Amino acid sequence: MSEIEIVQGDITKMKADAIVNAANKSLLGGGGVDGAIHAAAGPQLLAECRTLHGCDTGEAKITKGYNLPAKHVIHTVGPIYRFHSPEEDAKLLAACYQNSLDLAKKNNLHSIIFSSISTGVYGYPAEDAAKIAFATAKNWLADHPDYEMKISMCAFDQRMADIFKKEMNS
Ligand code: ADP
C-alpha cells in the first residue's frame, strides 16, 4: 500500500529501495548527509558518481547503494535558499521531490526515504521545506494511484521530526 511516513535518525543506516541524498551539483561528495552517505557507501559510490557528470538543481540521478543497507541512492540537488527568487526556490525544491519519485518509479522501486533536502547548509527554513516535501509527495501519490510507493521522510533530529509531524497532520 502506498503511504507517507516519518522516520527519525541516520539515513545511512536505513533499508529501502532508495535513499535520497541532498547532493551538490558536482555529485562528488560534500558535507552533511552527502558526506555521511559517501562514507557509509564506500569509494565505489564516488566512482559511479564521477561517471554522471554532475546534476542540475532540481534534477535527480540514481546510483547503486554499495555498502549501504539501501539498494540505491538517488542524488538530488536542492536550491541554495535565496539564491533564486522565493517562487523559484520553492519550485526547485518541489522538483527535487518530484524528479526523485519519478526516477524511483522509472527504476521500478517501491520504497524511498528522503533526507530533508536543502534544510542544512543550503539554509532552507525547515517548516517551509517540510510543507513542500509533504505536499509534493502527497500529490505524487495522488497522481500515481496504481503504483505502490512507500515514501519516508527522514528527520535527523527531534526538532525536524516535530516539524514533519505537524506538516503530515495538516
Ligand atoms: P543541504 O546542503 O541540501 O542543505 P545538508 O546535508 O546540509 O544538505 O542537510 C540536509 C538535511 O540532512 C539536514 O536537515 C540535516 O540535519 C540532515 N542530515 C545530516 N546528516 C544526516 C544523516 N546522516 N541522516 C539523515 N539526515 C541527515
Residues whose N, C-alpha, C, O or C-beta is under 5 A from the ligand:
A	BS01	ADP	G9 D10 I11 T12 A22 G31 G32 V33 D34 A36 G78 S115 S116 I117 S118 T119 G120 V121 Y122 G123 F156
